[in-house]
Amino acid sequence: MNTPHEKGPKDDLLNLVYFKWLMAGVGWWVDLSRLQRDRAYMDECLQHALGSNSEMLRIRGLQLLGLQSNPAKC
């Protein structure tokens, strides 16, 4: 029986780790613990991501904005 994959906390963490490594690839270090608890820091990181030359990073930043709008996931 096939059941649809439901997104859970593990998926959110994997997305954040992927974001962290994309940011490192363009020279920005990200503190994942702080990213998950400090909204101002998350906003700052997302601004860097959205303004980067990396299309993958901009896409991941836009996806994280979706996570950011849900307070239970921040």
QUIBELGI-V521120 format. One record per backbone hydrogen bond with DSSP energy under -1.0 kcal/mol. NH is the residue of the N-H (numbers start at 1). CO is the residue of the C=O. If there is no record, write none. Layout:
# QUIBELGI-V521120
((NH,CO) (NH,CO))
This chain:
# QUIBELGI-V521120
((12,8) (13,9) (14,10) (15,11) (16,12) (17,13) (18,14) (19,15) (20,16) (21,17) (22,18) (23,19) (24,20) (25,21) (26,23) (27,24) (28,23) (35,31) (36,32) (38,34) (42,38) (43,39) (44,40) (45,41) (46,42) (47,43) (48,44) (49,45) (50,46) (51,47) (52,49) (58,54) (59,55) (60,56) (61,57) (62,58) (63,59) (64,60) (65,61) (67,63) (68,64) (69,65) (70,67) (73,70))
